[in-house]
Amino acid sequence: MSNRAVLEVIALSPQDAIAAQAGGADRLELVTDMAADGLTPPPETFGAIRAAVDIPLRVMLRLSDGFAAGDIDELLASARVLRAEGAEEFVLGFLDAGGGPDLVAIERIITEIKGCRWTFHRAIDRAADREALRKELAGLPGLDTYLTAGAASGVSEGLPTLEAEAARAGEPGYEAQIMVGGALRLEHLPRLLAAGIDAVHIGGAARPRGWAGPVDARVVGEWRTALDT
């Protein structure tokens, strides 16, 4: 792949995936149930999407709305089945009651997905202390991306935090790529790109008719063009 910025798009179905790839997406995040902010999709959905496109897929490991891990054994079973289906990349992120990373859950899961790359998702935007979370997770095998808006409410409020974190790239706890997503708009891109951000994530923004409608390849293409220019 070239040095162009990474564009990740949420896909719920093979149709979404095909449209996203046609529009220029580099990677897909696979989820189900966006009413709960994205949960683990069924293995058959993963299999159908894997057969439909040839770009990388990151699969959500999350059982319910919120940031508690819930039933770890069920999460591990889901990861096992998805790996057997061919999943090689994942998305996860759990907080404990104090707002710190749930290291027990996270470490059990990454042991199950050993050898796979993974994203720590927007749980970072709900953490009690972002910097402490990053330092606690630093060095965990496979962690290569943080999906973050910089703030729980979204990118508009989080821009200063995103800029500050991008400026620390390579420091301990800041080695993973920052992928910006969460109420992200095209108008945010110039400022993010100027700060050195080189990865973005869109969900609803790729769907002119909302979550009830499909990903629109033309809209994804607008984001691709904006990132590339």
Buried (B, 14 or more C-beta within 10 A) or exposed (E): EEEEBBBBBBBBBBBBBBBBBBBBBBBBBBBBBBEEBBBBBEBEBBBBBBEBBEBBBBBBBBBEEBBBBEEBEEBBEBBEBBBEBEBBBBBBBBBBEEBBBBEEBBEBBBEBBEEBBBBBBBBBBBBEEBEBBBBBBBEBEBBEBBBBBBBEEBBBBBBEBBBEBBEBBEEEBBBBBBBBBBBBEBEBBEEBBEBEBBBBBBBEBBBEEEEEEBBBBEBBBBBBEBBEE
